[in-house]
Amino acid sequence: MPKVNLSGMTVEALMDLRKRVDEMLHRRRAELEKQLERMAVVGGRRVVQGGGSALKGRKVPPKYRSPSGETWAGRGARPRWLVAAIKRGKKLEDFLIGKGRRTRRSKR
């Protein structure tokens, strides 16, 4: 790109240069936004922008139940009742709801 001597240009020439630069920047921005839009859509599905789990905030059925009826879904920190019971010698599996029926699903 050739060097331009701005101090030697007239006001009209500077205004024209400014207009051309603005037009070029607007065109370039539009091109980049189109590229980003194409990148954001993968396989016909919109990609979630930003981090975070797709399951965050979803309710799941409880997996564990205490003898007093308190439940825990197996997400997040273990509840106090479960920690205390494990310290007393119980096993996590002792609190499973529907022990015989539970099978692990494959992720598809």
N, C-alpha and C positions, 0 to 999 in steps of 0.2 A: 504494500500500500504506500503510495507516495506521501511524503511529508507535506503538510499544508501549513503555510505561514499565516496564522490567524491574525497576527497583529497588522499585517499588510492588507487585509481584506476590508472592503467597505461594509457598512452596516447592512446594506441590501444583500450582499454576498453571504455575510454571516447568517442572516435570517433564512436565506435559501438553503444554506448548508444545514442549519438546525432543522428545517422542515424535512429535508431528505433523510437526516439521521433518525428523526422521530418516525418517519414512515418505515424505514428499514427495521427499526426496533419493534414496531408493531407487527410487521410481517413475520419477523423471526420469532416473536412471542407466540403468535398464532400457530406457527409450525411446531414449536415445542409443546404447546398445549395439546395439539392433535396427536403428537407422538406419545405423550403421557397418557392420553385417553386410550390409545391403542394398547399401551402396555398394561393399563389397569384392568382391561378385559382379557381374561384368559379362558379359552375354550368355551366362549359364550357365557361365562359366568363372571361377574364382577368380583375382583379381588378386594378383600377387606383392607382398607387403608389403616395403617397403624398396627401396633402390636395388640396382644390380648388374645385370649382363647375364645373360640366360637361358642364354647359351652359356658362361659362366665355368666353368672346370673341366672342360669337355668335351674329349675327345681328338678331334683332327682329323687326317686323313692328311697326311703331309709334302708340301709343294709344291716344295721345293728340295733338291738333293743336291749335296754337294761331290765332287770327284774321289776323295777318300779315303773316301767313303761316309757322311759325316756329313749329317744331314738337318735341315731346319727347316720348320715348318708355315706360316710367314709371319705368325705372331702374336708379339707382344712385341718386345723388342729384337732387332736383327739379331745373329746369332752372330759371334764374332771371325773365324772363317774366311771368312765372307762379306764382312765389312767389309774385311779385308785383300785379298781378291781384287778387290773393287771399286776399291780404291785402286791396285791394279796395272793397272787398265784394263779389267777384265772388266765385263760388264753383268749385271744381276740376272736377265734372261731366259736367260742362258747356263746357269744352274743349275736351270731349271725341269725338273720330272720330267714326262715325257710331253708334250713341247712341242707337238706337233701336235694332240693329243687334247683339250687343256684348253679348255673353253668356259665362259663365265660363266653361272651359273644365275640365273634371275629369282627375285626374292623373292616368294613367294606366301603 
